[in-house]
Amino acid sequence: METNRREMLLGIGAGAALSVGSAAVAQAGGGGRKLGYAIVGLGSYATKQIMPRFKECTSSQLVALVSGTPEKLTRYAAEYGVPAANCYSYKDFDRIRDNPAIDIVYIVLPNSMHAEYSIRAARAGKHVMCEKPMAVSVAECEAMIAASRKANRKLMIGYRSRFEPYNREAIALARGGHVGPTKIINAEHGFTAKPDQWRLDRAMSGGGSLMDIGIYSLNAARYLTGEEPMTVTAVESTDKSDPRFKTVEDRIDFMLKFPSGIIANCVSSYNSNHNRYRIVGPNGYIDAEPATAYEGQRMTIRKGDATMPRVLPAGQKSQFAGQLDHLSECVLADRQPIVAGEEGLADMRVIEAIYRSAREGRTVRMDRA
């Protein structure tokens, strides 16, 4: 089954035509216009977090909607002034190729649908923003990258924290040795998962907490170090009598060892509530809690004998608007996004190694994963 799916996806990617309409021509010239986004999937994250942020954007605007629910299309089209001609079902999704108002497609669907719709969007000649995790396997990630390259389109993954001011500050402080060279990173992310949602169905999610909230611990460890892990050691703790976890895992604890010697101790959980990381060096530590929430980030630094909050200036662009505008600006300037498809692929390689380590009860070397 997996082999057939991989062949199908690679086939779509290999056949991706360079379908560049008038929208792409306009992109090349820039002209100060805002690039048009089509949002694919009108669930709560899209409608409550992403779509309201377009009003903050300087280079992006919402111009089209895609959903399998006609009522949602009608409701949100009216709310955001999207014309009926720019509303699509999943069945007629491929018609976006004929709409020059659409420059970028933002995939906000269950994980198992990311690869298919990203590849179809590239085939239609559109740039792609895809939510994390990028896909449900390394093979799918590679197929998505191949399709975008074939179509000469940008592919970016929705790692919003990379555009959040406190996370950007943490990267600069950690990599700059603010409390001395980083020795340890502790990253913990979890929430109490409610039953009866697609995240708890492996066929749609590709896994449990690791494929959802745990990716924040993993990605933070990678962006705070600027390195790729050499080894992965993981332990799963799941109560299989809990009906929520019939097909997916609850908690995975994993340790990453990086080339510089940094150790990252990470937690991913569907049964505990935490959102934080700590960067530890010989001269102190940097705490972020909440670290990767939608809003309200806070940072505290312990250096020597002093513990002080780190407060950044207010009024900065939100992480959501920053993410949306970043891809638009990369399209207009023809540069690579800082979280391109290769970033999602790197996470997925580690995720597969984490699952393998937990399943086999051994440390996995990434050069052999």
Buried (B, 14 or more C-beta within 10 A) or exposed (E): EEEEBBEBBBEBBEEBEEBBBEBBEBBEEBEEBBBBBBBBBBBEBBBEBBBBBBEBBEBBBBBBBBBBEEEBBBBBBEEBEBEEEBBBEBEEBEEBBEBBBBBBBBBBBBBBBBBBBBBBBBBBBBBBBBBBBBBBBBBBBBBBBBBBBBBEBBBBBBBBBBBBBBBBBBBEBBBEEBBEEBBEBBBBBBBEBEEEEBBBBBEBBBBBBBBBBBBBBBBBBBBBBEBBBBBBBBEBEBEEEEEBBEEBBBBBBBBBBBEEEBBBBBBBBBBBEBBBBBBBBEEBBBBBBBBBBBEEBBBBBBBEEEEEEBEEEEEBBBBBBBBBBBBBBBBBEEEEBEBBBBBBBBBBBBBBBBBBBBEEEEEBEBEEB
